[in-house]
Amino acid sequence: MYPFLRMFKEMARARRMPPLGLFDTHVSHHTCWPWDLDPWVELNNGRTLTLYDLGRLPLGARTGIHRHLIAQGWGMTVAGSSVRYRRRVTVFSKLVTYSRCLGWDARFLYTEQSMWKGDECTSQVLIRSAIVGKQGMVPPADLAKAAGISTLSPELPNWVKAWIAAEATRPWPPERPPTL
């Protein structure tokens, strides 16, 4: 089940924090609870992505992006992600998550997030988000215009551009495996 109470707590906390610029970093604090664990008694990989949600949603609130999405009747959905898991997270670990918008291309908005336990990075995710409206996908430049900022994105880091290029070579829909 989605951790709605945690989400409400994070959003209430974000409302009490000062606004952020679009490319500023939101810092959130989390605990790995017993219900976040997998059968190997560490933070479940799916729950890791959920904890990243709990950093990205307040980021959108603090930067004002949510306000502009709502005003335009748009929504936002995850359209791709790439995660690096590097360190185990065990029960009751205290985690700090850093979330920041990197920029956009003609179709998607890119957000980088990392999760830290003390001085060690446990994981990092690149999130590709699509802005959606009644007519389908909305170019991120339209959101920038609605927010009153430059419609030109900062240059994306080379590793993000390489991931975008690699994703463009991936077939969609995937080939269906033969059934027995």
N, C-alpha and C positions, 0 to 999 in steps of 0.2 A: 504494500500500500504506500502511496505517495505520502511523504511526511508533511502534511499540510500545517500542522502546528508549528513545526520548525520553520516552514516557509513564512507563515504569518509573523512569527517572531523576528525573522530576518528583515521582512518588509517594514515592520514597525520600527525596528532599529534604524533602518535606512532613512525613514522619514524624519528621524531626529538628528541625522547627520547632515553636515553641510553639503550643498550641491557639488557635483564634480563636472569638470570639462569632459567632453566626449572621449578624449584619449587619456584621461587620468585613471588611476588604479583604485579600485574598490578592494578593501581588505575585510575579510569575514573570518569568524572564528567558529570552529565546529568541534564536536566530540564524537568519536567513534563509539556508538552504543552497541550493546549486545545484539539488537535487532538489525544492525548494519552488517553483521558478519556472514560469511559464507561457511560451507562445511569444513574449511581448513582453518577456521577461527581467525580470519583476517577480514579486512574491509572488502566487501563484495564489489566486484568490478562494476556492476550496474549501479550499486549504491554510490560508488565514487562519482559517476556521472550525475546522479541526483544531487550530491553535495555540490558539484559544480553548478547545477541549476541554482542552488541556494546562494551562490556568489554572483551569478549572472543576472538574476532577477533584480536584486538590489542595485546592481550596477546600472541597469536600465532605468530604474526609478531615480537614482541620484543624478544621472546625466540628463534626465528629462526626456529620454527617448520614449519611454512608455506614454508620457503625456501626448507626444506628437503622434504616436501610433494610434492612440485612442481617438484623438481629434480628427484623424483622417479616416477612421474606420478600418484601419489595417491591423494585422497581427504579425507575429513573428514565429517562425518554426525552425527547428534544427534541420538543416539540409545535408549535413555531413559532419564527421568528426574524426580526429586522429588522436589517439591517446598513447602516451608512454607511461607505463607503470614501472617504477624503478625500486621502490622500497616498500616493505610490508607495513601495513597499518593494523595494529592490534587493538583489542577492546580497551576503551577508555583513553586512547591516544588523543591528545589535544592537537588540533590541526589549524593552520592558518592558510587561507586561500586568497590568492591575488588574482583579480579579474580585470582585464583591460581590453578595450577595442583597439584593434590594430589598423583597421581601415576597411576598404571595400573595393570590389571590382564592379563590372557592369551588372552583375546578377546577385551577388551575395555580400554579406557583412561578415568580417572575420574577427573573432575574439580569442585571445589567449588567456588561459588560466593555469595556475600551478598551485599545488597543495604541498605544504611544508609541515614537517614534524620537527620542531626545533630548527636546527640549521641544515637539515637534510630535505631535499625535494623528493617527495614520494611519488608524484605523478605530475604530468603536464598534459593539457588538452588544447587542441586547436578546434574551435567550433566554427562551422560555416552555417550562417543563418540566412534564411530567405524571409523577406518581407512579403506578406501576402495580403491581397485585397479581394474584393468581389470579382474583379476581372482577372485574377491570377496574381502572378508575381509582380512586385513593384520594384523598380530599380532603386538601389540604396541612395543614389544621388537625389531621388525625389524626397526621401526622408531627410537628407541633409538640407535640402531646400526648405522643407517644412519647418526644420529646426532653426533656420536662419543662419546656417553655417555654409562654408564653401562646399560646393558639390564635387570638388576634386579631392580624392582621397590622398592621404600621405602614401608614399611608396610603401608597398608591403615588403616585409623582410624577404630575403632570398629563399629561406627555407619554406616560407608560406607559398611563394610563387612556384617553387619546385613541387610542393604538394598539390597545388591547383593543376599544374601541368600533368602530374602523374594521374590525378583523378580524371582528367579529360581523356586519358587513354583507356580507362576502365570501361568495359562494355556495359551498356544498360539497355534493356533489362539483361540480367545475367543469363547465361545458358542454363537451362534446366537440366539437372543431372538425370541420367536414365533411371527408371525405376525397375526394381527386380520383380 
